[in-house]
């Protein structure tokens, strides 16, 4: 039987004006590689001010990227924004789709 995920956070309406922020700029894609030592340093940054007692590597890396994006765009650090991830959940739903299936 499938047990749907439960929401941990309240829904935040999207009030951003990202289209206006980017204008006609071209999208630039970059890849960054983090070895295990650098990932541990990123996690250390998440704990640096003492407010967190638990943080996954994924959460720490997401926070680092999100903070860099916020600063690069000149956004108010206190403004609530959304961070979305594309996730391949096919392994979690056996029989729902094949591993090679694509589409909606």
MMTF fields as JSON, N, C-alpha, C and O atoms, coordinates in Angstrom:
{
  "mmtfVersion": "1.0.0",
  "mmtfProducer": "UNKNOWN",
  "numBonds": 415,
  "numAtoms": 416,
  "numGroups": 104,
  "numChains": 1,
  "numModels": 1,
  "chainsPerModel": [1],
  "groupsPerChain": [104],
  "chainIdList": ["A"],
  "bondAtomList": [4, 2, 8, 6, 12, 10, 16, 14, 20, 18, 24, 22, 28, 26, 32, 30, 36, 34, 40, 38, 44, 42, 48, 46, 52, 50, 56, 54, 60, 58, 64, 62, 68, 66, 72, 70, 76, 74, 80, 78, 84, 82, 88, 86, 92, 90, 96, 94, 100, 98, 104, 102, 108, 106, 112, 110, 116, 114, 120, 118, 124, 122, 128, 126, 132, 130, 136, 134, 140, 138, 144, 142, 148, 146, 152, 150, 156, 154, 160, 158, 164, 162, 168, 166, 172, 170, 176, 174, 180, 178, 184, 182, 188, 186, 192, 190, 196, 194, 200, 198, 204, 202, 208, 206, 212, 210, 216, 214, 220, 218, 224, 222, 228, 226, 232, 230, 236, 234, 240, 238, 244, 242, 248, 246, 252, 250, 256, 254, 260, 258, 264, 262, 268, 266, 272, 270, 276, 274, 280, 278, 284, 282, 288, 286, 292, 290, 296, 294, 300, 298, 304, 302, 308, 306, 312, 310, 316, 314, 320, 318, 324, 322, 328, 326, 332, 330, 336, 334, 340, 338, 344, 342, 348, 346, 352, 350, 356, 354, 360, 358, 364, 362, 368, 366, 372, 370, 376, 374, 380, 378, 384, 382, 388, 386, 392, 390, 396, 394, 400, 398, 404, 402, 408, 406, 412, 410],
  "bondOrderList": [1, 1, 1, 1, 1, 1, 1, 1, 1, 1, 1, 1, 1, 1, 1, 1, 1, 1, 1, 1, 1, 1, 1, 1, 1, 1, 1, 1, 1, 1, 1, 1, 1, 1, 1, 1, 1, 1, 1, 1, 1, 1, 1, 1, 1, 1, 1, 1, 1, 1, 1, 1, 1, 1, 1, 1, 1, 1, 1, 1, 1, 1, 1, 1, 1, 1, 1, 1, 1, 1, 1, 1, 1, 1, 1, 1, 1, 1, 1, 1, 1, 1, 1, 1, 1, 1, 1, 1, 1, 1, 1, 1, 1, 1, 1, 1, 1, 1, 1, 1, 1, 1, 1],
  "groupList": [{"groupName": "UNK", "atomNameList": ["N", "CA", "C", "O"], "elementList": ["N", "C", "C", "O"], "formalChargeList": [0, 0, 0, 0], "bondAtomList": [1, 0, 2, 1, 3, 2], "bondOrderList": [1, 1, 2], "singleLetterCode": "X", "chemCompType": "L-PEPTIDE LINKING"}],
  "groupTypeList": [0, 0, 0, 0, 0, 0, 0, 0, 0, 0, 0, 0, 0, 0, 0, 0, 0, 0, 0, 0, 0, 0, 0, 0, 0, 0, 0, 0, 0, 0, 0, 0, 0, 0, 0, 0, 0, 0, 0, 0, 0, 0, 0, 0, 0, 0, 0, 0, 0, 0, 0, 0, 0, 0, 0, 0, 0, 0, 0, 0, 0, 0, 0, 0, 0, 0, 0, 0, 0, 0, 0, 0, 0, 0, 0, 0, 0, 0, 0, 0, 0, 0, 0, 0, 0, 0, 0, 0, 0, 0, 0, 0, 0, 0, 0, 0, 0, 0, 0, 0, 0, 0, 0, 0],
  "groupIdList": [1, 2, 3, 4, 5, 6, 7, 8, 9, 10, 11, 12, 13, 14, 15, 16, 17, 18, 19, 20, 21, 22, 23, 24, 25, 26, 27, 28, 29, 30, 31, 32, 33, 34, 35, 36, 37, 38, 39, 40, 41, 42, 43, 44, 45, 46, 47, 48, 49, 50, 51, 52, 53, 54, 55, 56, 57, 58, 59, 60, 61, 62, 63, 64, 65, 66, 67, 68, 69, 70, 71, 72, 73, 74, 75, 76, 77, 78, 79, 80, 81, 82, 83, 84, 85, 86, 87, 88, 89, 90, 91, 92, 93, 94, 95, 96, 97, 98, 99, 100, 101, 102, 103, 104],
  "secStructList": [7, 7, 7, 7, 7, 7, 7, 7, 1, 7, 7, 7, 7, 7, 7, 7, 7, 2, 2, 2, 2, 2, 6, 6, 7, 7, 7, 7, 7, 7, 7, 7, 7, 7, 7, 2, 2, 2, 2, 2, 2, 2, 2, 2, 2, 2, 2, 6, 6, 1, 7, 7, 1, 7, 7, 7, 2, 2, 2, 2, 2, 2, 2, 2, 2, 2, 2, 2, 2, 2, 2, 2, 2, 6, 7, 7, 6, 6, 1, 7, 7, 7, 7, 7, 7, 7, 7, 7, 7, 4, 4, 4, 1, 6, 6, 6, 1, 7, 6, 6, 7, 7, 7, 7],
  "xCoordList": [0.842, 0.0, 0.884, 1.884, 0.524, 1.302, 0.929, -0.247, 1.93, 1.716, 2.271, 3.487, 1.409, 1.914, 2.753, 2.562, 3.67, 4.514, 3.668, 2.609, 4.144, 3.467, 4.27, 5.499, 3.565, 4.221, 4.82, 4.172, 6.055, 6.725, 6.685, 6.901, 6.409, 6.469, 5.212, 4.576, 4.865, 3.697, 3.958, 5.092, 2.901, 2.999, 3.358, 2.756, 4.322, 4.728, 4.319, 4.792, 3.449, 3.043, 4.228, 5.101, 4.248, 5.334, 5.023, 4.185, 5.699, 5.486, 6.717, 6.858, 7.596, 8.825, 8.537, 7.516, 9.454, 9.373, 10.629, 11.338, 10.883, 12.129, 12.239, 13.341, 11.13, 11.195, 11.749, 12.548, 11.329, 11.827, 13.302, 14.065, 13.695, 15.086, 16.035, 17.11, 15.635, 16.516, 16.433, 17.403, 15.29, 15.142, 15.422, 14.891, 16.254, 16.586, 17.926, 18.516, 18.408, 19.695, 19.613, 18.58, 20.702, 20.796, 21.037, 21.756, 20.439, 20.655, 22.072, 22.5, 22.788, 24.146, 24.155, 23.747, 24.609, 24.683, 26.126, 27.056, 26.295, 27.621, 27.524, 26.486, 28.59, 28.677, 29.789, 30.835, 29.561, 30.555, 30.709, 29.717, 31.932, 32.199, 32.739, 33.617, 32.211, 32.64, 33.169, 32.441, 34.439, 34.966, 34.485, 33.966, 34.647, 34.135, 34.639, 33.888, 35.902, 36.436, 35.715, 35.385, 35.476, 34.763, 33.316, 32.78, 32.684, 31.313, 31.26, 30.328, 32.25, 32.299, 32.498, 31.935, 33.296, 33.47, 32.166, 31.843, 31.415, 30.11, 29.178, 28.479, 29.163, 28.341, 28.799, 27.973, 30.103, 30.625, 30.13, 29.85, 30.02, 29.49, 28.051, 27.647, 27.285, 25.885, 25.77, 24.809, 26.732, 26.704, 27.457, 27.435, 28.112, 29.036, 28.426, 29.087, 27.178, 26.607, 25.914, 25.413, 25.877, 25.334, 23.821, 23.292, 23.103, 21.637, 21.117, 19.991, 21.901, 21.467, 22.1, 23.256, 21.319, 21.901, 21.921, 22.513, 21.265, 21.281, 21.147, 20.362, 21.907, 21.834, 22.458, 23.598, 21.715, 22.273, 23.215, 23.178, 24.045, 24.938, 24.127, 24.487, 23.034, 22.173, 21.581, 21.547, 21.118, 20.56, 21.622, 21.36, 22.815, 23.896, 24.305, 24.499, 24.435, 24.815, 23.709, 23.996, 22.461, 21.333, 21.325, 21.089, 21.583, 21.635, 22.747, 22.56, 23.899, 25.029, 24.695, 24.943, 24.131, 23.769, 22.676, 22.737, 21.676, 20.57, 21.049, 20.609, 21.949, 22.487, 23.283, 23.168, 24.089, 24.866, 23.939, 24.203, 22.858, 21.884, 21.223, 21.085, 20.818, 20.168, 21.083, 20.654, 22.338, 23.305, 23.564, 23.618, 23.724, 24.026, 22.905, 23.161, 21.664, 20.521, 20.171, 19.286, 20.866, 20.598, 19.254, 18.639, 18.785, 17.498, 17.635, 18.718, 16.543, 16.499, 16.667, 15.864, 17.678, 17.896, 16.72, 16.577, 15.883, 14.739, 13.497, 12.499, 13.544, 12.39, 12.206, 13.163, 10.985, 10.709, 10.668, 10.012, 11.374, 11.419, 11.279, 11.318, 11.118, 10.989, 12.25, 12.895, 12.575, 13.653, 13.041, 12.566, 13.046, 12.413, 13.462, 14.468, 13.214, 14.095, 13.293, 12.166, 13.866, 13.29, 13.82, 15.025, 12.929, 13.305, 12.733, 11.568, 13.545, 13.085, 12.598, 13.405, 11.294, 10.713, 10.247, 9.534, 10.628, 10.135, 10.541, 9.792, 11.692, 12.12, 11.221, 11.089, 10.606, 9.773, 8.367, 7.637, 7.985, 6.641, 6.77, 6.623, 7.044, 7.239, 6.008, 4.873, 6.257, 5.173, 4.476, 3.695, 4.739, 4.059, 4.557, 3.756, 5.861, 6.452, 7.749, 8.306, 8.209, 9.497, 10.615, 10.377, 11.807, 12.961, 13.294, 13.964, 12.831, 13.137, 12.002, 12.128, 10.896, 9.751, 10.059, 10.814, 9.478, 9.612, 8.268, 7.374, 8.13, 6.866, 6.093, 6.603, 4.846, 4.055, 3.181, 2.457],
  "yCoordList": [-1.179, 0.0, 1.239, 1.291, 2.223, 3.459, 4.428, 4.731, 4.911, 5.931, 7.244, 7.384, 8.215, 9.486, 10.227, 10.078, 11.013, 11.828, 12.842, 13.255, 13.234, 14.296, 15.576, 15.55, 16.686, 17.982, 18.39, 18.275, 18.865, 19.314, 20.824, 21.352, 21.524, 22.974, 23.554, 22.927, 24.749, 25.427, 25.839, 26.13, 25.859, 26.305, 27.783, 28.581, 28.152, 29.549, 30.002, 29.446, 30.999, 31.458, 32.065, 32.688, 31.881, 32.407, 33.855, 34.126, 34.775, 36.202, 36.826, 38.048, 35.975, 36.483, 37.103, 36.839, 37.916, 38.536, 38.146, 38.997, 36.841, 36.376, 36.74, 36.987, 36.778, 37.169, 38.583, 38.859, 39.48, 40.855, 40.912, 41.737, 40.037, 40.022, 39.611, 40.189, 38.621, 38.079, 38.83, 38.858, 39.438, 40.161, 39.266, 38.16, 39.747, 38.986, 38.26, 37.882, 38.063, 37.399, 35.941, 35.288, 35.453, 34.052, 33.196, 33.6, 32.031, 31.082, 30.522, 30.121, 30.496, 29.966, 28.749, 28.836, 27.636, 26.406, 26.161, 26.309, 25.79, 25.477, 24.223, 23.952, 23.478, 22.313, 22.549, 23.104, 22.129, 22.253, 20.892, 20.242, 20.468, 19.184, 19.428, 20.267, 18.695, 18.8, 17.444, 16.451, 17.402, 16.156, 16.018, 16.982, 14.843, 14.635, 15.654, 16.05, 16.085, 17.068, 18.408, 19.038, 18.834, 20.105, 20.008, 20.964, 18.866, 18.7, 18.792, 19.372, 18.224, 18.327, 19.774, 20.198, 20.533, 21.957, 22.721, 23.606, 22.379, 23.017, 22.694, 23.578, 21.445, 21.077, 21.834, 22.262, 21.999, 22.751, 24.185, 24.742, 24.793, 26.159, 26.23, 27.215, 25.18, 25.162, 25.156, 25.692, 24.56, 24.477, 25.621, 25.725, 26.467, 27.464, 28.402, 28.739, 28.837, 29.809, 29.153, 29.852, 27.817, 27.115, 26.993, 26.497, 27.425, 27.335, 25.973, 25.612, 25.21, 23.892, 22.792, 22.892, 21.728, 20.557, 19.359, 18.326, 19.503, 18.457, 19.104, 20.035, 18.61, 19.122, 18.082, 17.665, 17.663, 16.708, 17.435, 18.66, 16.68, 17.264, 17.928, 19.003, 17.29, 17.854, 19.19, 20.141, 19.268, 20.523, 21.617, 22.764, 21.257, 22.24, 22.758, 23.96, 21.858, 22.258, 23.093, 24.075, 22.714, 23.496, 24.897, 25.874, 24.996, 26.299, 27.17, 28.37, 26.574, 27.317, 27.86, 29.03, 27.004, 27.424, 28.487, 29.475, 28.287, 29.243, 30.6, 31.64, 30.591, 31.855, 32.577, 33.794, 31.834, 32.444, 33.04, 34.127, 32.339, 32.845, 34.119, 35.094, 34.107, 35.275, 36.488, 37.585, 36.286, 37.392, 37.865, 39.067, 36.921, 37.278, 38.092, 38.976, 37.797, 38.521, 39.78, 40.54, 39.999, 41.183, 41.137, 42.178, 39.928, 39.78, 40.055, 39.919, 40.437, 40.618, 39.24, 38.346, 39.042, 37.734, 37.252, 36.051, 38.168, 37.789, 37.466, 36.997, 37.712, 37.438, 35.933, 35.216, 35.45, 34.021, 33.656, 34.32, 32.601, 32.118, 30.603, 29.969, 30.039, 28.59, 28.006, 28.626, 26.821, 26.046, 24.709, 23.97, 24.393, 23.176, 22.226, 22.656, 20.942, 19.907, 18.958, 18.594, 18.564, 17.487, 16.178, 16.022, 15.25, 13.991, 12.834, 12.862, 11.832, 10.622, 9.655, 9.003, 9.562, 8.716, 7.362, 6.662, 6.971, 5.713, 4.495, 3.52, 4.524, 3.375, 3.188, 2.073, 4.255, 4.201, 3.676, 3.347, 3.597, 3.137, 1.929, 2.06, 0.755, -0.433, -0.704, -0.647, -0.998, -1.324, -0.128, -0.289, 1.071, 2.261, 2.594, 2.856, 2.586, 2.856, 2.077, 1.622, 1.934, 1.27, 2.295, 3.5, 1.822, 2.711, 3.501, 4.531, 3.027, 3.726, 4.63, 5.312, 4.643, 5.471, 6.943, 7.312, 7.777, 9.222, 9.857, 9.214, 11.104, 11.809, 11.929, 11.628, 12.376, 12.607, 11.434, 11.475],
  "zCoordList": [0.0, 0.0, 0.0, 0.716, -0.79, -0.917, 0.196, 0.395, 0.917, 1.945, 1.43, 1.3, 1.133, 0.602, 1.632, 2.838, 1.139, 2.011, 2.755, 2.282, 3.914, 4.652, 4.5, 4.435, 4.444, 4.311, 5.645, 6.685, 5.615, 6.827, 6.974, 8.065, 5.872, 5.891, 5.268, 4.42, 5.696, 5.143, 3.699, 3.318, 2.907, 1.51, 1.48, 2.199, 0.664, 0.517, -0.874, -1.864, -0.969, -2.301, -3.048, -2.444, -4.351, -5.173, -5.526, -6.385, -4.863, -5.11, -5.765, -5.813, -6.264, -6.873, -8.231, -8.865, -8.639, -9.96, -10.739, -11.276, -10.787, -11.388, -12.861, -13.348, -13.575, -14.991, -15.118, -16.013, -14.228, -14.255, -13.832, -14.336, -12.911, -12.451, -13.572, -13.728, -14.342, -15.368, -16.683, -17.44, -16.967, -18.226, -19.411, -19.507, -20.31, -21.516, -21.398, -22.41, -20.172, -19.987, -20.43, -20.279, -20.972, -21.363, -20.122, -19.209, -20.101, -19.021, -19.135, -20.218, -18.027, -18.003, -17.092, -15.933, -17.596, -16.806, -16.38, -17.173, -15.13, -14.602, -13.742, -13.139, -13.692, -12.816, -11.813, -12.149, -10.589, -9.534, -8.872, -8.538, -8.685, -8.041, -6.639, -6.439, -5.68, -4.294, -3.856, -3.877, -3.458, -2.926, -1.475, -0.912, -0.862, 0.499, 1.522, 2.413, 1.408, 2.356, 2.23, 3.235, 1.009, 0.806, 1.274, 1.833, 1.052, 1.534, 3.058, 3.616, 3.723, 5.189, 5.629, 6.638, 4.878, 5.204, 5.02, 5.812, 3.971, 3.751, 4.918, 5.413, 5.356, 6.52, 7.762, 8.568, 7.919, 9.057, 9.062, 10.124, 7.88, 7.788, 8.288, 8.906, 8.015, 8.442, 9.962, 10.513, 10.637, 12.098, 12.779, 14.005, 12.015, 12.556, 13.585, 14.567, 13.389, 14.334, 15.523, 16.404, 15.562, 16.714, 16.767, 17.762, 15.737, 15.786, 15.343, 15.687, 14.59, 14.122, 14.954, 15.364, 15.201, 15.846, 14.895, 15.205, 13.726, 12.707, 11.333, 11.152, 10.379, 9.011, 8.09, 8.3, 7.072, 6.117, 5.16, 5.049, 4.483, 3.488, 2.384, 1.905, 1.98, 0.941, 1.383, 0.602, 2.624, 3.14, 3.199, 2.839, 3.652, 3.754, 2.376, 2.197, 1.408, 0.058, -0.587, -1.272, -0.377, -0.902, -0.314, -1.025, 0.981, 1.63, 1.081, 0.875, 0.846, 0.288, -1.101, -1.395, -1.95, -3.307, -3.257, -3.988, -2.398, -2.313, -1.804, -2.294, -0.824, -0.311, -1.397, -1.544, -2.155, -3.241, -4.293, -4.808, -4.615, -5.592, -5.08, -5.819, -3.82, -3.221, -3.275, -3.633, -2.92, -2.952, -4.38, -4.637, -5.307, -6.697, -7.331, -8.149, -6.955, -7.517, -6.728, -7.123, -5.614, -4.803, -4.103, -3.871, -3.761, -3.087, -1.595, -1.026, -0.976, 0.471, 1.121, 0.852, 1.963, 2.58, 3.431, 3.657, 3.902, 4.733, 3.909, 4.456, 2.597, 1.737, 1.587, 1.296, 1.783, 1.634, 0.159, -0.644, -0.179, -1.555, -1.551, -0.497, -2.719, -2.855, -3.477, -4.322, -3.045, -3.647, -4.035, -3.172, -5.315, -5.811, -6.376, -6.94, -6.219, -6.745, -7.621, -7.283, -8.733, -9.535, -8.963, -8.768, -8.697, -8.072, -8.884, -9.281, -9.125, -9.797, -8.726, -8.064, -8.556, -7.514, -8.013, -7.294, -9.222, -9.787, -8.967, -8.915, -8.335, -7.516, -6.308, -5.803, -5.838, -4.632, -4.904, -3.97, -6.177, -6.551, -7.468, -8.683, -6.905, -7.737, -8.605, -8.134, -9.868, -10.768, -11.382, -12.319, -10.877, -11.398, -12.797, -13.694, -12.99, -14.299, -14.412, -13.413, -15.611, -15.802, -15.636, -15.711, -15.415, -15.217, -16.47, -16.394, -17.629, -18.873, -19.333, -20.35, -18.596, -18.986, -18.789, -17.89, -19.625, -19.457, -19.753, -20.305, -19.389, -19.606, -18.316, -17.237, -18.44, -17.224, -16.879, -15.884]
}
